[in-house]
Amino acid sequence: MERSEKLLNWTERQHEIARLAERQLFFIGGAPRSGTTWLQQILDCHPDVSCRGEGLFLKHLAAPLDSLMAERRRELEAKNTGIFQHSGGYPLPAADDTEYLLRDAILLALRRQSAGKACLAIGEKTPENVFFFPRLKALFPGAKLICIARDPRDVLTSAWHFFKKTAEQGDIAAKTAFIQSALPSLAEGARSMIALAERHRADCMIVTYEALRETPEGVVAKLFQFLAVSARDEIVSNCIKKTSFASLTGGRAAGVEHRGAFFRKGVVGDWASTLTPEMNELILQELGWMFPRFGWPMFPGDRSSAMSLP
């Protein structure tokens, strides 16, 4: 390819990503093992939506770019005050240079993921988006965030079975240590999504894993309406059917466990078969404040905590 052709392609690509930025962009976040992948796949099934995961924009784009630009600034400052002190040296990068580069890098990734699909809404799922969304919102003012929350006991149970595939499975001390190490991040993530929902009331939606299991039609329809795409009954039904537990596992029914599988069991309340009463008490002491907020019962059969999300 000739140099002039490459330049033309670069110019066309810039126009393309500028047009893409005008569409409805959205991001999905939540604790690992809370249902983020299932939610992403439901949305991606919509004919007018592209939603893939995980782009790792925070860890592998934002953080390295921040570090790279800070190092470049230090090197330029050293040259400017040393060798080139007589002439003033080279202009330092502006404070928002990194944001321009990050914005274009994210748009290029979204352009690539949505290639071949005419999309009204384009999104990406990485659990850590609950921490990254304030910066994403600054980069893309019209962006929306969808968070999924799940009973932390089921999150921890799912994580334990997925990440601990050794003889540790029955080790109470190891399981307790695993839970204790995870509690702070679960609390921070939940507080972050609540704060985002309060700050960006029109642009942040929280759903729960439990509601998505119990009343999928209503939840999925609201998700599509939130993204301003069609929520016709046949589209909602088709997306739910294509992403049912059986469909995602090659025919295995929800409740039939396959330890170590990404989609392990697909039920609500499985924590009771894995956690001891002492572990349950430990979790409730640290995270009990979350239960009335998200409508989770603290004890099997207890519905007194239920309340609706915004």
N, C-alpha and C positions, 0 to 999 in steps of 0.2 A: 504494500500500500504506500502510495506517495505521501510525502509530508503534507502537501496541500489537502489531500483527501482526509488525512488524520485530523487536521485542523477543522475541516468542515464537519467531520463526524463529532468532534468535541463540541463545536458550536451547536449542532443539532441536539446533542445529548443535553446540553445546558438548557435549551428550550424545553426539552421533554421533561426534565426534572422540575423545571419551573411550573409547568402545567400540572405535573403530579402533585406538587405542593398545594395546589388549589383544591384538590379533592379532600374528602373527609379522611384524615389520618387518625389512627387510634392505636393505643397500646394496651396490652393486657399484663397484669401483674398479680402477684399473690404468693403465699408461701409455697415452696416446693412440696409436692405431693398433696396439694389442695384442690387440684382439678384444673389447673391452668391449661394443660395440654388438651384435655377434653373440651374445654371452652373454646380454645383456639380452633380446634377441628370442626366444631359446630359452626362457627362463624365462617370458616373457609369453605364450607359446603354451599353457602349462599351463592347464587349465580352472579351477584353483583359485588361480592366481597372477596378480597384476597387477604388471608391472615395466616402467617407462617411463624415458626419459632424454631430456634431461638437466635435472634440477631446479635445478642451479646454487645449491644451498643455501648453500654456503660463500661464494661470491663475491657473490651478489646478495641474500642474506638475513643471514647471520651477520655478515659484515664491515660492511655498512651499519648494522645494528642496534647493533653494538659502538660504532661511531663516533657514531651518533645519541645513544645513551644517555650516552656520555662527554661529549659536548657539552652535553647537558641538565644533567648533574651540575655541570659547570663554571659554566654560567649561573646555576643555582640557588645555588651556593656564593657567587658574586659578589653576587647580590642579598641573600642572607642575611647576609653580612658587611658589606654596605654599607647599602642602604636600610632593610633590616628587621633590623638588628643589635639593636634594642631589644626585638624580639619573638621573636627566634630564627628567623624566616623559615619557609620551606616545607620539609617533610621531603624529604630527598634520596632518590633511588631506591636500592633495596637492590641488593646485588651480584648477586643471582640474577634480578632483574627481566628482564634481557635474555634469560635462558634460558627463562623462561616465555613470553615473546613469540615467541622463535625456535621453541620446541617447538610452539606452536599454529600458527604459520605453516607449518611443515613438515607437520603433521598435516592442515591444510586443503588443502595441495597434494596430499598422498597421497589424501585423500578425493575430491578432484576427479578425479584420474587413474583411480581405481578405480570411479568411478560406473558403475552398470549391470552390474558383474561381481561375483558373489558370491565373495569371496576369503578364503582362509585365510592367505595370505601376500601382503604388499604391499611392493614394493621400488622403488628408484630407482637409476639409474646415472649417475654423473658420475665421470670418471677421478680427479679430485682427492679423492675419498672416502677414498683411502688415507691422506691427511693429516688429514682431517676426522673420521675414525671415532672417535677418543678422545672428542671432544665429543659426537658422535652417541650414543655408548654411554652417556655421562652423562645425556643427555636421555631416552634410551630404553634402560633397562638390559637389556631382553630382546632388543635388536636384534642381528642377525647381519651379518657382512661376508663378501662373496665377492670375492676378488681373482683377476684373471687375469694371468698372466705370459707373456711371449713372448721368444724369442731377441732380444736387443736389436739385433742386426744386421738382422733382418727388420723390427723396429719402425722402425729408422732408414731402411731402404730404403722401406718403405711410406710413412713420413712425407715422405721426400724426393720421391717421385713424386706424392704427394697435394698437398703444399703448394708445391712448386716446379714450376710448369707453364709455365715460360718457357725461354728459350735457355740458362738456367743448368744445365739437365739434364746436359749433358756437360762442365761446368766442374769439373775435379778440385779446384781450389783452393776454389771455392764449396762443393762437397760436403764437403770436409774441414772447412771452417769450420763448416758446418751440424752435422756430427757432433760436433765439439769443443764446440759450444755446448749440445748436448743431453745429453752424457754426465753432467754433475753431477745433473741432475734425474732421469735414469734410475736412477742409483745411489741417490739419496735415496728415490725411490719404492719401489725393491726392498727397501731396508733397512727402510723403514716397514712394508711388508706382512709381512716376516719377523718384525719385532718384534711386530706385532699378532697374528700367528698364535701366537707364543710366549706372549703375555700373555693372550690370549682363546682358549685351545685349543679350547673347546667351541663357540665362537661365531664363529670365523673359519676360512674354507676357502679354500685356494689351488688353482686349477687352472691348467694351462698350455694355451696355444693349440695346441701340438703334440699334446698328449694328446687334446684335443677334436677335432682333425682325424683322428687315428689310431684312437682307440677311443671314438667319441662316445657309444655306448650306455652303456658303463660309467660314463663321466664324468657324463653327464646324469642317470642314475639316482641317483648319489651326491649330485648337487646337489639333486634333489627330496627325497631322504631327509634331507638336511641341513636343508631347510626344512619338514620334517614334512608333506609332501604326497604324494599317491600317486605311486609310481614303477612302476606297472604297465607291462608291456612295450609295450602298444598306445599308451599315453600318451607314453612315451619315444620310440617310433618316429615317432609323428605330429609331435612337436615338432621332431625332427631333420629330418624330411622337409620341413616347412614352412619351415625356416630353412637349408636347404642352400644352397650357393653359387649353384646354378642358380636356385633359387626366389627368392633375394634379388636376383638380377641380371636376371630376366626370361628365363632360359634359357641364359645364358652358362656354359660349363663351367669348373670350377676349372682354373687354368693358362692360360686365355685372357685375356690382359691387355687392360684398357681404361684407359689412362693418364688420371689425373685423376678417375676414378670413385671413389666412396666405397668400394665393394667392388671393388678393382682386379684382383686375381689369385687370391687365396685359396689359396696354397700355402705349404708349409714349405720353408725353405732358399733362397728367391729372392734373398737377399742376394748370393749368389755371382755373379749376373749384373749386379750394380750396383756393388758395392764392390770397390776394388782390394785387392791383398794388403796394402799399407801401411795402408789404412783398417781392414782386418780386424785387423791387429796393434795399431793404436791402440785399437780397441774392446776387444780382449782384455786389453791392458795395464791399462785402467781398470776393466773390468767382468768380467774373467775369473773372479773369485771367485763370480759368480752361476751359472756354468755347472754345476758339480757339484751346487750346491744345488737347481737346478731341473731337472736331468737333461738338459741340452742338450749335444750333441756340439760340441766346439770346431772340429772339422774334418769335412768331408763324409765320411760313412761310419764315423765314429768313434763308438762307443757306450760307450766306457769311462767317460764322465762320468755315465752314467745312474744315478739313484737316485730312490726314490719320495718324493713329498711327503707331509706328514702328512695 
